[in-house]
Amino acid sequence: MSLPRPDRALAAWWFAPAPAERLAALRILVGAFALGYVASRLPMFLGYADFPARDWAPVGVTRLVDAPVPAPVHVALALATVVLGALFTAGVAHRALAPLFALVLLWLLTYRSSWGMVFHTENLLALHVIVLALAPAADAWSWDARRRGPAPAGPAHGWPVRLMAAVTCLSYVLAGVAKLRLGGLAWAEGEYLRDQVAVDNLRKVLLGAEPSALATPLLESPGLFGALAVATLVIELGAPVAMIGPRVGLAWSVLAWGFHVGVVALMAIVFPYPLLGVAYAPLLPVERPLAWLGRRLGRRLGRRRRRPGPA
């Protein structure tokens, strides 16, 4: 009996069918996060309209323009991002509006990074939105699908999920590679990590901010930082194992989430996308808890409607 060729086996796995509800659940989770992220920071995003042109340092797609866009244009794009984000999450005219949302979100996030500080933490969110915008992510649980029957599972709903999972894992691998490029295998000894935590907390003290309550006592234990450094490299460089299956994906996601909790505890640096768990959603069957929540809400609303009013 001949064994399947590796390329065919990989293609069969990559294009394996997946429920339309899983891709829809990712659209809802990622879209809701993106909408909340931009809306909650809207005054900050709008504030870039008043920044002096001398501080302009374009990166990424903003290099397509020679200077900051006029203030009215920037304000219009920021407000359009919020509106399009709501429509994207609800699955309204997905084929037409979802790519537009991906473009304006990419522009807005990149525009923010073009004023002297690059926010790498927003890259994964932008990439996930781009994948969802180019996929049939509104074939279920959407305004577009309200009059259609349930969409059957198919390859078109599977490969975008796996692509999003691969992007998540790749982002961690790149972070691990960056650490090795910085200090080589010596990074695993923990001294680089210890210095980074010390410098970050010292900067907070000098700027009048509150340092981590845990950092000072823990900095006196070099061996602990060696263990933390090794664990960090294992989690980041080992991220691709999360794509083996849901159970492994869940185990790795918990470890990666714990890493970010540690960053908050030691450095008070918040990465909201992974801390809220949305970054790991492509690795898990997230349609199941959302479907359960939808049924619970439906039953509760149904009971309220049937409840008799006052005589």
C-alpha positions, 0 to 999 in steps of 0.5 A: 500500500502506497503512502500519501505524498506529504504535499497531498496530506498537507493540502488535505489537512489545510483545506479540510472542511470546517463548520461555517459557524466556526468562521462566523464565531471568529468574525464576531469575536475578532470584530467585536474586539476590533470595534471595542478597541478602536471605539474605546480609544477613539479620542486618542486616535482622533488626537493624531489629527493635531500632531505636528508634521515634524513628528511624522515617521511613516511605516508600513502602508502610510509610506504611500503618502508623503505627509500626514493626511489632512485632519478632516480626512483622518477624522473621517477615516477614524469614524468610518472604522467604528461604523464599518467595524460594527457592520463587519461584526454583524456580517452586513454586506460582508463581501463589499464592506469587510475588505473596506473595514480591513483596509481602514483598520490597517490604515488607522493602526499603522497611522498610529504607529507612524508618530515615533512609536511602533505598536507591534501588539496591533499587528496580529489583530489587523492580520486576523481582520484581513483574513476574515475580510477575504473569507466567507465569514458571514455565511452563518450568524450574520445579517447576510445569512438571516434569510438563508438556511445553515451553510454547509461545512466546507473547505472555504470555511476551513482554510481561513481558520487554519490561516488565522491559527498559523498567523497567531503561532507565527507571531509567537515564533517571530518573538522567540526568534527576536529574543535569540537574535538579541542574546543568542542561547544566553537569553535562556539564562535569564539575565536579559529578561531580568535586566528588561524587567528592571529597566522597565520598572526603573523607567516607571519610577523615574517617570512617576508611574507605579512600578510592579509590586512583584518586580522588586522582590523577584529581581533578587532571585536570578534563578527564577528569571532563568526558569521564566526565560526558558519557559518563554522560549519554549512557549514562543518557539513551540507555538506551531504545536498548537495547530496539532488539534484543539486539545493541544491548542487549548493547552498551549493557549493557556500557557501563552495566556499565562505568559501575558499575565506574567508580563502584566504582573512584572511590568504592568504592560497589557496586551489586550488581544491575547489577554482577552483570549481572542488571539487564540480563538482560531485554535479552538472550536469557539462556535460551541460556547457562542452557540450555547450562549446564544441558546441561553439568551434565546430561552431567556428572551423567550420566557420574558416574552411569554411572561404575562403582564400585570392584570 
